[in-house]
Structures are given as C-alpha cells and as structure tokens.
Amino acid sequence: MTTSSHITRLARRGLQTATHATPPPPPPMMSMAALAPKRKPRAEGDIGSVFASLSGEEAAVLPPRFRDLKRQIINDADRAALTASWGRLTARLAQAADEIETAKQDAVPTVAYDDLINADSGTIARIKRAGALVLTGVVPRPEAEGWLRQVEEYVAANPQVKGFPADDKQVFEVYWSKPQLAARAHPRSVAAQRALLSLFASSPASSVSLASPLMYADRLRVRHPGDSRFALGPHMDGGSIERWEDPTYRSVYAAILQGQWEAFDAFEIEARSAANQNLYDGAGACGIFRAFQGWTSLSDTGPGEGTLRVYPLIKEETAYTLLRPLFRELKSKAEVGHEAYLAPDNWVLDTETTDFPGAPPARSQEFNDDTHPHLQLSRSMVSIPRVRPGDQAWWHADTIHAVEAAHRGTGPSAVMYIPTVPLTRVNAAYVRDQLESLRDAVPPPDFPGGTGEQGFVGTGTVGDVVGHTARQAMGIEPFELSPDMPAGERAAREDANKIFGFA
C-alpha cells in the first residue's frame, strides 16, 4: 500500500470513528442561504479579547468529554506506533532547535516576487519546509509608503477609533480605510496569493478554487518604537481545540495521529477547506479558512524592531501540536532536570486528563515553554528577515507565530494584515457577510463588533474596490464560468455566485 493511500484510509477511519459523525450533505433543493446562514455580529472589543494571554484569562479545566475525545483518538491508533512516533519526533525537535538557533533569519526563505510567480522546485521546497517566507518587491515602495501616510491621516481624522492598547493605540480596529481596500486589490498582491495557493494540492473534482483568491478584511498595525505591550506570544490561528474535536479537521492530521508524522502533508487542502475551525464562535474564532496568513509591510523593519517571529519547520511543529495533548510527563523538570524531563521515556500516553495544553475553546491555540517544552520556543522562534515597504510576510495556516516582545527600532513597525483565502463554499458565505459589513462600515464578522467606522471621515465604500478581479473576490461581481474549467473549479464558482446572489 502506498503512503498516500494509507493516509487516505486513515483519514476515512478517523471520520468514521468520530464521536460526532460528520453530517450528511444537505439535500439539493436547499437554498444557498440555508446552506450558509448569516453570521451574527460579535461583542465589541479589540485584539486583546482574541488571545487568552493578552486578555489575562486564566486557563480553565476542560469538561470530561475532552478526556473521552482523547481516549477515542488514542484508542483508534496503534499505541505502540504513537509512542514510537513521539520518540522520533522529540528527537527531531531537539535537532531542529539547534538548527534554527544557528540559522537565525536564514531559516526563513526570502523570495523575490518574480521567483515566486515562476517558482522552481528548489524555491517551492524551501517554502514548504519552512511554512513561511518573506516575499520582496510585491508593491512598489512609493505606493506602500503612500498607504502608510493615508492610514496615519485616516486615524488622525477619526480619533474615536478603537485600538490596542487603549491608551496608546497601535493595533487599530480599522478595516475599511481606502488604503486597505487598495492594498487588498493590488494586482501583484493578488498574483502572489494565487502563487501561494498553487503550492497546495486538491483533487480536480473538489469544490475548491486555488485560482480565485477571495478578499479578507483584517486590521492594520502601526507599532511605535519602544512599545513592549503588544507582546503577542507564540500562537497558531484557525481555531484551537477544533483541530481535535471537529472530525473533518482532525482528518487533516490523520498521519500524525496514527503514528506516521513524517508522512504528514501540510499542503493538502481538500479536508482543510471543509473543516469547522469555529465550533464556539468566540472572540478568537475564525469563520474563514486562510491557507496562508500574511501582511504587507508599510515600513522598513528588521529583527528587533517589533516584527514577526515564526517557528520555521511546518511539519515538525504541526506534528508536535497534535501529539502533545496525547502525552503527559511522569516526572517534572524540577525532579529530574531539563534533559531527562524531555526524554521520551519520561512521557506516556495520557488517557486520564482533559488537558489540551494552550487550546481553550473560542480562542487561538497558544504555546509556551511550559505547555510545549520540546519545541524549545525560547531558542527556536526566529524573527523574520528585514522587510521594506511593499514587501510581504507569509506563513502557513499551521505556522506557530508571534510578535517580538519589544520594538527597539526608531521608526514605525507598520503592516496591513492581508491573507490568502481560497474560494470555497464556506469562505464565499463569509465574504457575502463581509460585503454587508463594508456597506454598513462596521467590523467584519470575524472581528469584535460595534459601530466600527460608521461616521468616520474618509471611510472606503464598495466603489473604492477597484478592478474586476478584486470585485469578484469581494463578492461584488460574479465569477465567470466556462465548460472547459475543471469540475471542482466550476463548482466552486457556481456555489459562490449563488451565495453572492447572482444565480
């Protein structure tokens, strides 16, 4: 049996043995509105409400059903294979910490725009290994610097804007400024998103379009020199406990959960696109699937200047994230010392606790050296290489990332958060609701609610989304259809057009 067919079998088994069976597809006569109900607005807040570490929330003990979930996952696997896999993985992580600490910024590939658009096998391999990259020369520098000036003018003209921290606003609850709309619609940025989506694999028959990225409205950040309060620690977005609790999401990681972490493919997209990353709809939940998260730099920012940090080995970090709750320590570090504490024989399969470290419902998955000790995050989180205005940073949906604890530079560390979002039914439904948010000048569905930018001076409108491709990506205009398209591409576009109200 080939590795790929074995993994497929394991994924199916994971779905069949799930505690909550995957619901059957709805009957054909169901309307698209019924398939994709409108999302309710969230409570007001800021980015501090998204993360337990920023909100000061204490870790809560999960209810007994999570012990049952853990037992189910372990019992469905070969326990000996899981234990052996844990041993191989923890040994690999010890090597990885040394490699990353030595490589520093070189662990994150820097790729020129043209080299991504026309990527060779070596470039693709480096990106897939790290799960992150810096992409240079996407937007002309003068254009990106102009966006920063416009953002600063917009904020100055609307001092009532919410932001974090409240007494020194740097991460703004701003989504609909004209420069943000322009940046999301920029043709070279859209082309970069298509190139990143092309790294993923999907069956031609699956209703996922990797050629038609959607537009996702997110915040912007202008971090001030000297700031140490926007110290967002290591975390992984796209849900937390959902990775284990949702059967479809769990099937993405079937190889890992069956003791074959080396066979895990982080760039298979079909199951990911159908997974429920938002079981609890809390402040930290995401209602859209972002294949890569990213931002466009508006400033010249390097290591030590308040920039992004990542763990630059996507397969290893994902495997450890999924396996960590299934194991518990026998003796503490205080009892046996650091090296013996991390040794495989100090860890056993855990079927007794409800612990899923760093995975509170309705928040993002968070990490630290206590909850995830084998990652050695104090050594292995690396700041990305220097970026200049118009460059972009990108990281895979499963990449552990953080923001440097302090900004020791002399200028602003300014970015617009713009991810790459494939066209799927779930994502199209989100964009439909997001368009209504633009029309009303309120925060998009994934973000803290309230009046948003209503009454602001200079807020963008639907008319400021320029270009046919951008207007399709925002649900303003329909996608073209052709009989020559692959079945999955056509189905994804047809579904989106129905959801957007064009059919």
N, C-alpha and C positions, 0 to 999 in steps of 0.2 A: 504494500500500500504506500502511495506517495505521501510526503509530508502534507501537501495541500489537501488531499482528500481526507487524510486522517484528521486534520484540523477542522474541516467541514463537518465530519462526522461528530467530532467533539462538540462543535457549536450546536448542532442539532440536538445532541443529547442534553446539553445544558438547557436548551429551550424546553425540551420535553419533560425534564425533571424539575422545572422551576416551581417554586411554591405558589406563585400566582401565574397561571398559564397566560401566554400571550393571547390577547383577544383576537377572534377571527376578523378578517377584513369585513368592513361594512357592506351591506347589500348594494348593488349597483344603482338602485333607484334613489339612494340617499343623496341629498344635495351637498354641494361643496361647503355650504355654510354649516351644515350639520357635521360634516367631517372635520371642520376646522372652526370651532366656536371662537367667538371673540374673547380676547383676554380682558380680565378686569384690571383697572388701574391699581397700582401699589400705593402703600402709605408713603408720605413724604419722608425724605431723608437725604443722605449723601453717601459717598463711597465708604464712610466709616461704618455704615449699617450692613455692609455686604460681608465683611470679614469678622469672624469671632475675635481675632487678635486686635483689630482696630476698635471694635465696639466694646471691648472689655468683658465679653461674655465668658462665663465660666463653663468649662467642659461639663457636659451633662451625661449621666449614665443612660445608655440606650435601653429600651424595654426588652423583655425576654425574647420577643420574636426575632431579634437580631442574633441571639445565640442559636436559635433554630435555623436561621439562614446560614450561619457559619457552619453548623453541623451538616446541613444539606450539601453545601459546596465541598466540604472535606469528604463526606461520605460518597459523593458522586465521583470522586477522583481515586486514583491509586495512591494510598497514603505513603507507601514507600517511594513512589515516584515523586510525590510532592516534597518529601523530606530530602531526597537526593537533589532535587532541583534547587531547593533552598540553599543547600550546601554549595552547589556550583555558583549560584547567584551571589551569595555573600562573599565568596572568594573573589569573584569577578569585581564586585563593588570595591573591595579593598584595593585591587589593582587600579581601578578606574579613578579612585580618589588621588592616587599618586600621579596618574597620567594627566588628570585635569589640573592639578596643582602645578605641575611642571609646564604644561602648555599655556595656561592662563588664557589670554584673549585668542590665541591661535586655535583653541578648542572650538571656537565658533567661526564657521567659514564666512569670509567676506566675499561677496559675489557681485560683479558688475551687472547692471541691468541687462545689457545685451547678452551676457553669458548665461543669464537665467532664461531669457526668451529663447535662446538657441543652445540650451544646456546639453553638454556631452555627458557620457556615462560617469566620468570621474566627478563632475560637479554634482550630479544627482546623488551619487553615492555619499559624498561628503555631507550634503544637506540631510539626507535620510539618516545617516549615522548620528548626527548631532541633534536633529529635530529643531534646529534654529539656525538663523543666518542673519547677517547684515547685508542688505541689498543697496548698492550705491548708485547714485545718478538717476534716480527714478523721475524726480521732478526737478526742473531747473532751479538752481539755488535762488535767484532773484524772486521767482514765483513763490517759493516756500517762505522766504523771508517776508514777502508781502503779506502772506497769510497770517504770520505772527503779528505784524503791525495791525492788521484788521481785527484780529482776535483781541488784542490789547485795547483797541478803540471800542470794540463792542462791550467788553467787560466794564471799561471806564464809563461808557454811556448808560450802563444798567447796573448801578451799584447794589441793587437789591438781589442780584444773582446769588444763589446758594453755592457753597463750596466747602472744601475740606482743607485744612481746619477752619472752623467758622470765623476765627479772629485773625486769620492770615491766609485767605483763600488762595489755593494753588491747584486743586483738582476741582474743576468747575462743573456744575450741573447745567452744562450748555450743550445742546445737541443740534440746534437749527440755525447757527450763525451762517452767514453767506460763505465765509472761507471754508467752513467744514463741508458744506454742500459741494463747493468747488473741488475740494481735495478728494472727496469720495467719488466724484465723477471724472476725475482726471484720466484721460485715455491711457497714459503709460502706467498708472497705478492699476487700472482695470486689467491691462495686459499682464502685469506682474501677477495679479490674482489668478488669472487663467493659467499661467505657467505653474504656479504653486499647486493649483488643483490638479494639474496634469500629472503630478507626482503620485497621486492616489490611483488605485485600481478599483474598477467597478464593472460588473457584468453589463454588456451592451443592452441587456433586456431590463435592467433595474431602472426604476424611475428616479434617476439621479442625473443631473446635468453638471458636468465638470467644465463645460464650455460657457456657461451663462451665470457668472457670479452675481449674487444679489447684493444690495446695498444695506449696510447695517449701521445705524446711527449710534454713536458712543460718545463719551465725554472727551474733554481735552485737558491737558495739564500744562501749567506754566510754573515749574518748581523754582523757588527762589534760592539764590546762593545762601548757604548757611543753614538751610532747613534740615531738621532731623526728625520731624513729626510724621511726615508721610513715609514712615518706615514700614512698608508693606513687605512682610516676610515671605518665605518660600510657600508657594501655593500652586494649585492646579485647578483650573476652571472647568466648566462643563459638568457641574454637579459635584457631589461628594459621595454620599452613601449610595447614590443611584448606580454607581459602577458595579456594585454587587447586588443591589436589591432589584433593579429592573432586569428581567430575564434577557431581553434583547441586548441591552448594554453589556451585560455580563458575557454574552456570547462573543462579543468583540475580543475578549481576553481568554477565550477557551483554551488556547495552547498553554498560556501561563497557568491557568487554574487546573490543568491536567498534568502539570509537571514537565512541560516542554517549553520553558520560557524562551529558549534560544530560537524557537520556530515562530515566535510571535511576529506578525507583520503589522507595524504601526500605520501602514499606508493602505489598508483595505478599508473601503469607505461604505460599503453597502449596509452592513449592520449598524454602523455608527449613525448613519443618516436616519435610521428608523428608531434609534434608541430614545428612551424617555430620560432626558437629563434633568428633568424638572418635576419630580414627584411631589414636592412640598411647596413650590411656588413662594419661597421666601425671598428676602432681600438679595441673597447671593445666588439665586437660581437663574439659569439662562434658558430662555424659551426658543433659542435658535441654535443650530449646530454650526460652529465655526471650525472649519478644517484647520486653518492657521489663524491665530491671533496676531495682531500686528499694530504698529504705529508708524506714522510718518513724522520724521523729525523736522522741527521748525528752528532748530538751533544747532550750534556746534558743541557737542557734548561727548566727553570721553569717560573712561573709568575714573571713579572718584568724584564725579560731577553729577550725582543723582540719577544715574542711568539704570537700565535694565540689567538684571542678573539672571542667569539660567543654569540649569544642570544639563550639560551638553551631550548626553548619551540617552537617546529616547527609549531604546529597547530596555536597557538596564533599569532605568528609573521607573518605567511603567510596570515592569515585572515586579519590582520590589513593592511598589504602591499596592498592587493587587494581592501579593502574598503576605505582606506584613500583618494584616489582621488575623491571618490563619495560624500565626505562631506567637508563642509567649515565652518569656525568659524564665529560666529556672532559678538563677541567682542574679542579684543586682550587680551593677558595676562597683558599688561600694564594697561588696563582699569579695569579688574575685579580680577586680582590676579591668582596665579597658580592653585589653586583648582577649582575655578569657571570656569577658562578657559578650563580645561579638562572635566568638567561636560558634560554629554550627551546633556542637553538642550541648551548648547552653540554651538551645531553643527547641521547643517541642510544639507539635500541633495543638492548637487551642480550641477545644470544643466546650469549654466551661464558661467563658465570659461573653459578654455582649460587646466587647471592645472593638471598635473600628477606629483606630487612632487618627485624630485630626479630621474626622469625617462627620461633623454634625449635620443633621438634616437641615435643608434650606440655606446652607452656607457653602462656600467653596471648600475644597479639600486643602488642608494646611499641613505643613511639615516643620519639624524642628529636630534638633539632635537628640531629644529625649523620646519623641514619638517614633522617629525613623532613624535610629542610630547608625545603621550600616551605610547609609548614604554619606555620612560624614560631611554634612552640608557646610559646616564652617570652613572646610577645605575645598569642597567640590562645586559650590556655587560660584560662577565666574561672571564678572562684568563683561558685557559685550564690547567689541571694538568701537573705536571712536566713530561717531556719525556726524554728518554735516547737514545743513538744511537741504531737504529734498531726498535724503536717504531714508531707508525704511528698515525697521527691525521686524522679524517674523519668527514665530515659534509655534510648533505643532500643538494641537489641542491638548495633548497629554504632557506637554513640557512643564516641568516644575520651574517656576519663575518668581522673581521678586524684584523689589526696587531697592537700590542702595540705601543704607540706613541714613546716610548724611550726604548732602550736596556741598562738596568742598570746592566747587568751581567759582568762577567770578561772574558768570552770565547765567541767563535763564536756561533751565533744562525743560524744553517745551516740545510737546508732541500732541498729535491728534491720533486717537485710537481708531484704527480702521482695519478690520479683519477681512479674511476671505471666506465667503459663505457660498456653498454650492446651492444650486436650485433643487429643492426637494419640496414635497407637499407641505411638510411641517414648516419649513423655512418660508415658503410662499405665504402661508397663513400669517406668520409673524409679520412679514413685510406689508401685507394688506393692512394689519392693525397699526403698524408703524406709520404708514402713509396718513392715516387718520390723525395720528399724533402730530405729524408735521403740519397738517391743515389747521389743527387746533393750537399749535405752538406749545404743546405740553410734552413732558418726557416720554420717550418710547416705552413700550410695555415692559421691557426687562429692567427698568430703572425706577428709583424712587419717584413717586408721583407728585401730585400737587399742581399748582398753576403754571409751573415751568417758566416759559419765556413769553407767556401772554402779557401784552402791554409793554414788552421790551421795544427799545428803539433799534431799528435795523435788522430785525429778525428775518431770516430767509423764508421763502414761500415755495410752493410747488413750481412756480415759474422760474425759480433760481436753480432748479435741477436741469442742467443743460446737456443736451445730446441724447440721441435716440437710445443708445446702449444704456446710459445712466437712467433714463426714464423707464426703460424696461426693468432695470434692476431695482427700481423703487416702486414698481407696480403701477406706474402712471400710464404706460403704454403696453400693449400686448406683445408677446414674443411671436416671431414668425414661425410658421410650421411648414415642413416640406416632407413629401413622401419619401425622399431619399435619406432622411435622418435615421440614425439607429433608433430602434423601438423605444429604448429607455429614454433617450433624449426627447423624442417626440412626446412620450407620455408625460414626462416632467413638465414640458412646456404647456401641454394641453391642460394639465391639472392646475398649473399656475394661472393660466388665462381664465379658467373657470373661477378660481379663488379670487382673482382680482376683479371679477365681474365682467369679463369681456366675452364670455360664451355662456 
